[in-house]
Structures are given as C-alpha cells and as structure tokens.
C-alpha cells in the first residue's frame, strides 16, 4: 500500500479512536471535570496590584482570543476525550503509559543539559533513562525514582535562555497554552529533534500499517499529557484568571531559568 494510503488509514483510525473515547465520556458524564464559564472582566476592575496588570503583553488581544479558543477546545473536545480514556483504561495502565512517555522525554533533558553544560543533571538523567529503559521494561515502570534519581526536566527554551536569548513577548499558543516567543522557538526545536530521531530509528518501517501505529502513538501521547495536567481553564473562579496565569507562567519561567 502506498505511503499516502497509509496516512489516510492512520488518520481514519485516530478519528475513530477519538470518537470512541468521546462517546465513552458522554455515556458517563460524571467523569467529566467541570469548567467554569469565562470571566468577562479584567483584573484592573478589581485590583491595583501591579504584579498582574503591568506585565508586558504587547500581543494581549491575540493572546486573549487564543486563550478563549483553548478553553473551548479543552471543554468540548479534549477533556471529554481524556475522560473517556480515563474511564476505559485501568489506572495501572495509565501509570505505565505516563511512565513510558516520560522516559522518552528524558532524551530532551539529556541533550539540553549537555548544551547548558549542566553535568549533574545530565548524569542523573542518563542514569534515569538507562535504569528505566532496562530494569523498568522500556520505561513502563520508574525504578529510577526509587533509587533516588529524581526527574530533572530541561528544554531548548531554557537552553536559549541560558545562552542569553531574551524571553521575548508573552505568547499563548493554540492548544499548547501559555508560553513566550523564546519558549515557542524551544518547543519547535525540541519537536524537530524528536521527529528526526524517530525518522532515523523508524521502528515501524518494516511493519504493516506502520504509519497508523505511529499516529496512534502520537495521539495517545497527547491524551496522556493532558491527562497528567491538572490545570482547567477558568477553573480558578477568579475574574482575572488570564492575568494571573500570565503572571505565574512568567515568574515560573524566571525561576526555572536560574536552576
């Protein structure tokens, strides 16, 4: 079968899988997490706290529109799919899936620790990856944490910051949420490196329906990522959530850059 047909089949499989999960979530609405209606006011109407309102946000109008788009996508598409996944998947399997993708993510920390000359982080992450890949059966289990090798976490956005690249404007990304211009560049680089690594290894090149399998793996990774993220848009109850999230994200970025 030609590669284009593989892709058509893969997309069809993924869509059917998403519809199935969404159907499960609809059948069991108690599993859905409530999302509040977006607040219609600005923090400036309620507070003079300059920590929130004076942060630079030159693209605020665009960012607010994307923030609201992300909220609606989350509420009506992503969260129902995640709820369906949580309903049909045993907890121990969910944990194994999270461990597996977390282990793959160690590769990003590895090369970024090296680029930042953070030798200790590099060695700890290398130890985690080797331990979990072997003893942890391909990353399905996390014995490394029990051995005191705690997860580190690095990305190319931090690498750019370590090299002196300014953060740039605050930027809310479609589906991915809060970020900065520098962080967005880091996300693109990390995604490109992962893609090239997968293409170089090409684990399913000799397997029937390999493209469909890869699409399923990518889809499951996105679902697992949202499953592990506890944040819910407009779930704080504050009328100035946009400003609060912006403040917390930018401050967190400053703190993690200093580690």
C-alpha positions as a Python dict, from the first residue, in 0.01 Angstrom:
ca = {
    (1, 'X'): (0, 0, 0),
    (2, 'X'): (144, 347, -89),
    (3, 'X'): (250, 577, 192),
    (4, 'X'): (-35, 822, 119),
    (5, 'X'): (-288, 543, 172),
    (6, 'X'): (-116, 456, 499),
    (7, 'X'): (-165, 813, 611),
    (8, 'X'): (-534, 810, 516),
    (9, 'X'): (-583, 489, 712),
    (10, 'X'): (-387, 634, 1006),
    (11, 'X'): (-599, 949, 1017),
    (12, 'X'): (-915, 741, 995),
    (13, 'X'): (-801, 520, 1281),
    (14, 'X'): (-718, 817, 1501),
    (15, 'X'): (-1053, 984, 1431),
    (16, 'X'): (-1242, 666, 1512),
    (17, 'X'): (-1042, 629, 1833),
    (18, 'X'): (-1121, 986, 1938),
    (19, 'X'): (-1491, 942, 1861),
    (20, 'X'): (-1491, 622, 2067),
    (21, 'X'): (-1335, 793, 2367),
    (22, 'X'): (-1564, 1092, 2338),
    (23, 'X'): (-1861, 856, 2327),
    (24, 'X'): (-1745, 685, 2645),
    (25, 'X'): (-1716, 1022, 2815),
    (26, 'X'): (-2065, 1124, 2703),
    (27, 'X'): (-2209, 799, 2831),
    (28, 'X'): (-2057, 865, 3173),
    (29, 'X'): (-2082, 1242, 3229),
    (30, 'X'): (-1995, 1210, 3598),
    (31, 'X'): (-1634, 1155, 3496),
    (32, 'X'): (-1611, 1496, 3328),
    (33, 'X'): (-1438, 1772, 3519),
    (34, 'X'): (-1643, 2094, 3532),
    (35, 'X'): (-1506, 2400, 3357),
    (36, 'X'): (-1630, 2742, 3461),
    (37, 'X'): (-1772, 3000, 3219),
    (38, 'X'): (-1501, 3253, 3125),
    (39, 'X'): (-1497, 3566, 3340),
    (40, 'X'): (-1597, 3877, 3147),
    (41, 'X'): (-1392, 4129, 3345),
    (42, 'X'): (-1033, 4243, 3371),
    (43, 'X'): (-819, 4244, 3684),
    (44, 'X'): (-791, 4624, 3657),
    (45, 'X'): (-1158, 4647, 3761),
    (46, 'X'): (-1090, 4466, 4088),
    (47, 'X'): (-732, 4534, 4192),
    (48, 'X'): (-445, 4778, 4164),
    (49, 'X'): (-187, 4504, 4210),
    (50, 'X'): (80, 4598, 3955),
    (51, 'X'): (232, 4248, 3963),
    (52, 'X'): (-58, 4136, 3744),
    (53, 'X'): (-156, 4433, 3531),
    (54, 'X'): (183, 4584, 3446),
    (55, 'X'): (348, 4276, 3297),
    (56, 'X'): (443, 4333, 2930),
    (57, 'X'): (192, 4175, 2693),
    (58, 'X'): (211, 4353, 2355),
    (59, 'X'): (2, 4082, 2188),
    (60, 'X'): (-266, 4076, 2458),
    (61, 'X'): (-568, 4092, 2227),
    (62, 'X'): (-440, 3799, 2021),
    (63, 'X'): (-340, 3609, 2335),
    (64, 'X'): (-682, 3652, 2495),
    (65, 'X'): (-855, 3523, 2182),
    (66, 'X'): (-631, 3215, 2174),
    (67, 'X'): (-680, 3163, 2549),
    (68, 'X'): (-1057, 3154, 2498),
    (69, 'X'): (-1018, 2925, 2196),
    (70, 'X'): (-807, 2689, 2406),
    (71, 'X'): (-1073, 2694, 2677),
    (72, 'X'): (-1348, 2593, 2434),
    (73, 'X'): (-1136, 2325, 2266),
    (74, 'X'): (-1044, 2191, 2608),
    (75, 'X'): (-1402, 2183, 2734),
    (76, 'X'): (-1579, 2045, 2428),
    (77, 'X'): (-1310, 1824, 2269),
    (78, 'X'): (-1002, 1745, 2472),
    (79, 'X'): (-1144, 1692, 2821),
    (80, 'X'): (-1424, 1460, 2701),
    (81, 'X'): (-1162, 1253, 2516),
    (82, 'X'): (-938, 1244, 2824),
    (83, 'X'): (-1235, 1147, 3043),
    (84, 'X'): (-1317, 863, 2802),
    (85, 'X'): (-954, 748, 2815),
    (86, 'X'): (-958, 753, 3196),
    (87, 'X'): (-1285, 558, 3203),
    (88, 'X'): (-1184, 275, 2970),
    (89, 'X'): (-819, 247, 3079),
    (90, 'X'): (-721, 82, 3411),
    (91, 'X'): (-524, 306, 3645),
    (92, 'X'): (-213, 87, 3635),
    (93, 'X'): (-214, 106, 3255),
    (94, 'X'): (-248, 485, 3269),
    (95, 'X'): (53, 493, 3500),
    (96, 'X'): (253, 272, 3265),
    (97, 'X'): (165, 492, 2966),
    (98, 'X'): (273, 805, 3157),
    (99, 'X'): (599, 638, 3261),
    (100, 'X'): (667, 530, 2902),
    (101, 'X'): (625, 878, 2754),
    (102, 'X'): (808, 1033, 3048),
    (103, 'X'): (1103, 806, 2976),
    (104, 'X'): (1108, 913, 2611),
    (105, 'X'): (1104, 1275, 2731),
    (106, 'X'): (1430, 1216, 2919),
    (107, 'X'): (1608, 1241, 2583),
    (108, 'X'): (1509, 1609, 2558),
    (109, 'X'): (1654, 1674, 2904),
    (110, 'X'): (1969, 1483, 2813),
    (111, 'X'): (2081, 1691, 2517),
    (112, 'X'): (1963, 2021, 2665),
    (113, 'X'): (2154, 1955, 2990),
    (114, 'X'): (2458, 1887, 2777),
    (115, 'X'): (2410, 2208, 2577),
    (116, 'X'): (2382, 2403, 2903),
    (117, 'X'): (2689, 2227, 3049),
    (118, 'X'): (2484, 2105, 3346),
    (119, 'X'): (2686, 1793, 3414),
    (120, 'X'): (2497, 1679, 3724),
    (121, 'X'): (2158, 1700, 3553),
    (122, 'X'): (2297, 1517, 3251),
    (123, 'X'): (2434, 1229, 3460),
    (124, 'X'): (2118, 1195, 3670),
    (125, 'X'): (1901, 1196, 3358),
    (126, 'X'): (2128, 945, 3184),
    (127, 'X'): (2104, 720, 3489),
    (128, 'X'): (1726, 752, 3491),
    (129, 'X'): (1696, 674, 3121),
    (130, 'X'): (1923, 369, 3132),
    (131, 'X'): (1761, 234, 3450),
    (132, 'X'): (1402, 282, 3340),
    (133, 'X'): (1467, 157, 2987),
    (134, 'X'): (1627, -166, 3112),
    (135, 'X'): (1502, -251, 3462),
    (136, 'X'): (1182, -54, 3401),
    (137, 'X'): (1099, -260, 3089),
    (138, 'X'): (1119, 9, 2825),
    (139, 'X'): (1008, 283, 3060),
    (140, 'X'): (677, 128, 3168),
    (141, 'X'): (799, 141, 3528),
    (142, 'X'): (1004, 402, 3715),
    (143, 'X'): (1256, 222, 3940),
    (144, 'X'): (1500, 514, 3897),
    (145, 'X'): (1295, 737, 4129),
    (146, 'X'): (1306, 468, 4398),
    (147, 'X'): (1685, 470, 4363),
    (148, 'X'): (1696, 845, 4430),
    (149, 'X'): (1736, 952, 4067),
    (150, 'X'): (1468, 1221, 4053),
    (151, 'X'): (1333, 1360, 3726),
    (152, 'X'): (1512, 1680, 3620),
    (153, 'X'): (1350, 1844, 3318),
    (154, 'X'): (1512, 2070, 3059),
    (155, 'X'): (1407, 2202, 2718),
    (156, 'X'): (1556, 2409, 2438),
    (157, 'X'): (1369, 2719, 2551),
    (158, 'X'): (1572, 2710, 2873),
    (159, 'X'): (1884, 2639, 2671),
    (160, 'X'): (1825, 2957, 2469),
    (161, 'X'): (1772, 3149, 2792),
    (162, 'X'): (2093, 3003, 2933),
    (163, 'X'): (2272, 3133, 2623),
    (164, 'X'): (2140, 3482, 2688),
    (165, 'X'): (1848, 3492, 2443),
    (166, 'X'): (1574, 3720, 2587),
    (167, 'X'): (1235, 3567, 2657),
    (168, 'X'): (1052, 3796, 2417),
    (169, 'X'): (679, 3873, 2441),
    (170, 'X'): (431, 3655, 2627),
    (171, 'X'): (252, 3429, 2380),
    (172, 'X'): (-47, 3197, 2420),
    (173, 'X'): (-24, 2910, 2172),
    (174, 'X'): (-322, 2731, 2017),
    (175, 'X'): (-381, 2405, 2211),
    (176, 'X'): (-43, 2434, 2390),
    (177, 'X'): (-129, 2730, 2612),
    (178, 'X'): (94, 2994, 2778),
    (179, 'X'): (448, 3045, 2655),
    (180, 'X'): (691, 3313, 2539),
    (181, 'X'): (845, 3380, 2200),
    (182, 'X'): (1170, 3218, 2315),
    (183, 'X'): (985, 2922, 2463),
    (184, 'X'): (789, 2877, 2141),
    (185, 'X'): (1116, 2853, 1949),
    (186, 'X'): (1234, 2595, 2202),
    (187, 'X'): (918, 2389, 2157),
    (188, 'X'): (970, 2390, 1780),
    (189, 'X'): (1335, 2282, 1810),
    (190, 'X'): (1261, 2005, 2060),
    (191, 'X'): (974, 1877, 1844),
    (192, 'X'): (1201, 1881, 1537),
    (193, 'X'): (1476, 1687, 1718),
    (194, 'X'): (1226, 1424, 1836),
    (195, 'X'): (1082, 1393, 1487),
    (196, 'X'): (1424, 1348, 1329),
    (197, 'X'): (1520, 1092, 1593),
    (198, 'X'): (1205, 890, 1526),
    (199, 'X'): (1260, 909, 1150),
    (200, 'X'): (1621, 797, 1190),
    (201, 'X'): (1523, 499, 1403),
    (202, 'X'): (1199, 437, 1210),
    (203, 'X'): (1092, 146, 1433),
    (204, 'X'): (791, 57, 1218),
    (205, 'X'): (941, 82, 869),
    (206, 'X'): (906, -291, 810),
    (207, 'X'): (576, -328, 992),
    (208, 'X'): (237, -336, 821),
    (209, 'X'): (39, -17, 886),
    (210, 'X'): (345, 146, 1044),
    (211, 'X'): (213, 497, 980),
    (212, 'X'): (-113, 411, 1154),
    (213, 'X'): (77, 282, 1457),
    (214, 'X'): (287, 600, 1477),
    (215, 'X'): (-25, 817, 1452),
    (216, 'X'): (-184, 619, 1734),
    (217, 'X'): (128, 659, 1949),
    (218, 'X'): (134, 1036, 1890),
    (219, 'X'): (-237, 1068, 1968),
    (220, 'X'): (-203, 867, 2288),
    (221, 'X'): (92, 1084, 2393),
    (222, 'X'): (-122, 1399, 2360),
    (223, 'X'): (-404, 1239, 2560),
    (224, 'X'): (-162, 1125, 2831),
    (225, 'X'): (-8, 1473, 2854),
    (226, 'X'): (-350, 1632, 2909),
    (227, 'X'): (-445, 1354, 3150),
    (228, 'X'): (-146, 1438, 3370),
    (229, 'X'): (-210, 1813, 3359),
    (230, 'X'): (-448, 1918, 3638),
    (231, 'X'): (-499, 2274, 3510),
    (232, 'X'): (-851, 2358, 3392),
    (233, 'X'): (-923, 2678, 3202),
    (234, 'X'): (-1141, 2917, 3405),
    (235, 'X'): (-1144, 2666, 3688),
    (236, 'X'): (-991, 2909, 3937),
    (237, 'X'): (-1309, 3110, 3989),
    (238, 'X'): (-1113, 3436, 3967),
    (239, 'X'): (-1240, 3708, 3731),
    (240, 'X'): (-882, 3790, 3633),
    (241, 'X'): (-757, 3440, 3555),
    (242, 'X'): (-585, 3541, 3230),
    (243, 'X'): (-364, 3792, 3412),
    (244, 'X'): (-298, 3550, 3698),
    (245, 'X'): (-192, 3270, 3463),
    (246, 'X'): (31, 3511, 3272),
    (247, 'X'): (195, 3628, 3596),
    (248, 'X'): (251, 3274, 3728),
    (249, 'X'): (387, 3147, 3397),
    (250, 'X'): (636, 3430, 3353),
    (251, 'X'): (754, 3409, 3714),
    (252, 'X'): (791, 3033, 3688),
    (253, 'X'): (998, 3078, 3372),
    (254, 'X'): (1229, 3315, 3556),
    (255, 'X'): (1275, 3074, 3846),
    (256, 'X'): (1339, 2764, 3633),
    (257, 'X'): (1596, 2953, 3427),
    (258, 'X'): (1801, 3011, 3743),
    (259, 'X'): (1821, 2641, 3833),
}
